[in-house]
Amino acid sequence: MIVTLLTDSNGGDQTPATWANQFGVSHPVVDDSNADVTNAYGTGGYYPNLHLLGPGMEVVLRVGSGSTKPSKTDIETILAQMD
């Protein structure tokens, strides 16, 4: 499952729904205006920051920020551990 957490660090007037529509996002988008959830996962203040979550919403891999993303091997390794 993919979920995007959106924060409003610039004090803008766009809602998560507006942003999702503008960029064609079709997966769930969560309004995390105060960044409480985002910061709980240790982003270090860098956005976007991608994490792979395992059972129980445990962070099993912190990937980084910007253009860095999980590799196919990362995902396959984690899925194999869940069997």
ChimeraX attribute file (.defattr): number of C-alpha atoms within 10 A of each C-alpha:
attribute: neighborCount
match mode: 1-to-1
recipient: residues
	/A:1	6
	/A:2	10
	/A:3	10
	/A:4	17
	/A:5	17
	/A:6	22
	/A:7	20
	/A:8	15
	/A:9	9
	/A:10	6
	/A:11	8
	/A:12	8
	/A:13	8
	/A:14	10
	/A:15	14
	/A:16	20
	/A:17	14
	/A:18	11
	/A:19	13
	/A:20	17
	/A:21	11
	/A:22	9
	/A:23	8
	/A:24	9
	/A:25	12
	/A:26	10
	/A:27	11
	/A:28	13
	/A:29	16
	/A:30	14
	/A:31	15
	/A:32	16
	/A:33	16
	/A:34	12
	/A:35	15
	/A:36	10
	/A:37	16
	/A:38	20
	/A:39	13
	/A:40	9
	/A:41	14
	/A:42	13
	/A:43	18
	/A:44	12
	/A:45	11
	/A:46	11
	/A:47	14
	/A:48	17
	/A:49	20
	/A:50	19
	/A:51	19
	/A:52	18
	/A:53	15
	/A:54	14
	/A:55	8
	/A:56	6
	/A:57	8
	/A:58	11
	/A:59	13
	/A:60	12
	/A:61	15
	/A:62	16
	/A:63	17
	/A:64	17
	/A:65	16
	/A:66	11
	/A:67	10
	/A:68	11
	/A:69	16
	/A:70	14
	/A:71	10
	/A:72	8
	/A:73	9
	/A:74	13
	/A:75	12
	/A:76	11
	/A:77	11
	/A:78	15
	/A:79	11
	/A:80	8
	/A:81	8
	/A:82	9
	/A:83	5
